[in-house]
């Protein structure tokens, strides 16, 4: 099964994930490799299914901008409905 990784940044933390999980990856970028964002943090959280909605809502409601990735368009629509 193919694996896809979408990231707003391709810094060393994301590159670690690429090396661990992807075989022969192809990268597409809208910015030159020298472009950097120094104010972004990446987090991985393992959450039980029963706590997933509350944790997601808490993250989405914090101050500042948050970017969340979901697996499918249906998942994005479901998340938007839950948070709306």
C-alpha positions in Angstrom: 0.0 0.0 0.0 1.4 3.4 -0.9 2.2 5.8 1.9 1.9 9.6 1.6 3.3 12.3 3.9 2.1 15.8 3.6 3.9 18.5 5.6 3.9 22.3 5.6 7.6 22.1 6.3 10.3 19.6 5.5 12.7 20.2 8.4 15.0 17.6 10.1 12.1 16.3 12.3 9.9 15.6 9.3 12.9 14.2 7.4 13.4 11.7 10.2 9.8 10.4 9.6 10.5 10.3 5.9 13.6 8.1 6.3 11.8 5.8 8.8 8.5 5.2 7.0 9.0 5.9 3.3 10.8 4.0 0.6 12.3 6.0 -2.4 10.3 9.1 -1.5 9.6 11.9 -4.0 9.4 15.5 -2.7 7.3 18.3 -4.2 7.9 21.8 -2.8 6.6 25.3 -3.4 9.6 26.9 -1.7 13.3 26.6 -2.2 15.1 24.1 0.1 16.8 27.1 1.8 13.4 28.5 3.0 12.9 27.8 6.7 10.3 28.4 9.3 11.8 28.7 12.8 8.6 29.1 14.7 6.9 25.8 14.0 6.8 22.8 16.2 5.9 19.2 15.3 4.1 16.9 17.7 3.1 13.3 17.6 0.4 12.2 20.1 -0.9 8.8 20.7 -4.5 9.2 22.0 -7.1 6.6 22.8 -10.1 6.6 20.6 -12.4 7.7 23.4 -10.3 10.8 24.1 -9.6 11.7 20.5 -12.4 14.2 20.0 -11.6 16.1 23.3 -7.9 16.2 22.6 -8.5 17.4 19.0 -10.9 20.1 20.1 -8.4 21.3 22.8 -5.6 21.6 20.2 -7.8 23.3 17.7 -9.1 25.9 20.3 -5.7 27.0 21.5 -4.3 30.4 20.7 -2.4 30.8 17.4 -2.5 28.8 14.2 -2.8 25.1 14.1 -2.5 22.9 11.0 -4.1 19.4 11.3 -3.7 16.6 8.7 -6.3 13.9 8.3 -6.3 10.8 6.1 -9.2 11.5 3.8 -11.5 14.3 2.5 -14.3 12.5 4.4 -12.2 12.7 7.6 -11.6 16.4 7.0 -15.3 17.1 6.5 -16.1 15.1 9.7 -13.5 17.0 11.7 -14.7 20.3 10.5 -18.3 19.4 11.5 -17.2 18.2 14.9 -15.2 21.4 15.6 -17.7 23.8 14.0 
